[in-house]
Amino acid sequence: MDSQLFQEIEMLHQRICQALGDPKRLMILYLLNQRPRNVGELALELETPQPTISHHLKILRERSLVKMRKEGTIAYYTLADVRVIEALDLLRSILRDSIAVQAQLAEFSALKAEQNDTE
């Protein structure tokens, strides 16, 4: 891969990760995975002011994570690529495994400390 292409991919990767760093935007993506929605529907479902949802959608569109189509005067949003949900689900699975390992380590440490106290 040439260095210019690699740099462009790195920049896009960083921009996408920044967009995915907001919990509200993650919720928007998961809702859009179910079906297309307009700003009003998202605002209602997420109990968030419409201007805030519009701002999040703008960021997601700029990062090519969502697409917009108009039906008359209403704009509907959809995922640009459903693989983003697959990637998010994979990351969540890794995080769940990591949390489980940390819990096991904490439990082991507590048992070890308990054993040391009884000796």
C-alpha positions, 0 to 999 in steps of 0.5 A: 500500500502506498504511503499516501493511501495509508495516511488517508486511511489512517485519517479516515480511521481517526475521524470515524473513531472520533464519531463513534466516541459519543454514546448518543451517536452509537445509539443513533447507529443502532436505531438506524440499523433497525430501520430508517428514521427521521430526525424527529423520530430519533429525537423522540426515541432518544429523548434528546432535543432535535437540534442535538440529534441533527448535530450528531447526524451531521457528524455521522454523515460527514464521516460517511456512516449514515446516508440521508434521503428525502421524501418530500420535505422529510429527510430519512437517515439510514446506515451507509454500511451495515458492516459498521454495526458488525464492527461495533458488535465485535468491539462490544464482544471484546470489551465484554470478554475483557470485563469478564477477565477483569472480574475474574482477576478481582475475584482471584485477588480477593480470595488470595487476600482472604487466604493471606489474612487467615494464615 
